[in-house]
Amino acid sequence: MKINLGLHLGFAINRYPEPKNWTKLLAKNLGINHVQFVSDLLEPSLPKKIIEKQIDEINNQTSKYNIKIDHTFTSPRYNFFGHPNLEISNYWLKWFKKFIDITADLNAKGTGCLLSIYSVDDYNFRRKLIEKRIINKWQELSIYAKQKKLEYLLWEPMSIKREMGETITKTNYLHNQLNKNNKGIPIKLCLDVDHGDIYSKNTNDHNPYKWIEKLGKKSPIIHIKQRTKNVFGHKPFTKEYNEKGIIKPKKIIKYLKSLDLDEIYLYLELSFREREPFDSKVVQDLAESIEYWKRYINI
């Protein structure tokens, strides 16, 4: 089994927005070359000329530093296709198609995001109607992505009912609906070791290892971060957090190997508050986290 250790670029959004800076940082300071690019680094609603110039610059810099953008992901937590207003829901479909264009031009394998988010009223009063709309739009996206030669789309199960996929059972149900009679490319999972409904009566639903055991075969990528019991926050794998954290690399890898997969990507998805001392320690904490995982993965 090939395990690719990579870095989710969410940390770079307003700290290192220029391609020449984040690529150099990854190559020179962090020693990592697999990345998951995020939409806030190249907003799809920007004018076409700006997007084209940025894509050229990104491709030039990633080539210079031997960095591979294997996947892309959206950054914001909008309602997306689940927005109550149909016109706005349709806007997000067009927006996402533009992001698929960007993903293809960056030579990535796939793109994705959370499935969508219900408003409070929609979850309570017209959940099935909105769910059908969300499923249909994702399947339309998969057809478009097939035309653009992507390998698959990705959706990320979350932790509360409105954000969809909060339990293993619900994730299985939604996943089957997404791929049922789908005429596009496969829609796969992006698991996250920090997600799951902590109020679920089934303890598997807040056990990251059980998510991997039950659903890992459907997930070519996994978001990883350190997590302390019932406290969530995209923590780095530093000595301070590792001492009390429940995410153990040896255990993660053990569960992954039991899946008999050929290849998987583990993306460090770490976020840092815009407060001190967190902001000044971003590069230091990223470097420590990467070195920690490299001890367990044969890079």
LINSUL-V848430 format. One line per field, one symbol per residue. ss: DSSP state (A for helix, B for strand, O for the rest). Layout:
ss->???
This chain:
ss->OBBBBBBBAAAAOOOOOOAAAAAAAAAAAAOOOBBBBBAAAOOOOOOAAAAAAAAAAAAAAAAAOOOBBBBBBOOOOOOAAAOOOAAAAAAAAAAAAAAAAAAAAOOOOBBBBBOOOOOAAAAAAOAAAAAAAAAAAAAAAAAAAAAOOOOBBBBBOOOOAAAOOOOAAAAAAAAAAAAOOOOOOBBBBBBBOOOOOOOOOOAAAAOAAAAAAAAAAAOOBBBBOBBBOOBBBBBOOOAAAAOOOOOOAAAAAAAAAOOOOOBBBBBBOOOOOOOOOOAAAAAAAAAAAAAAAAOOOOO
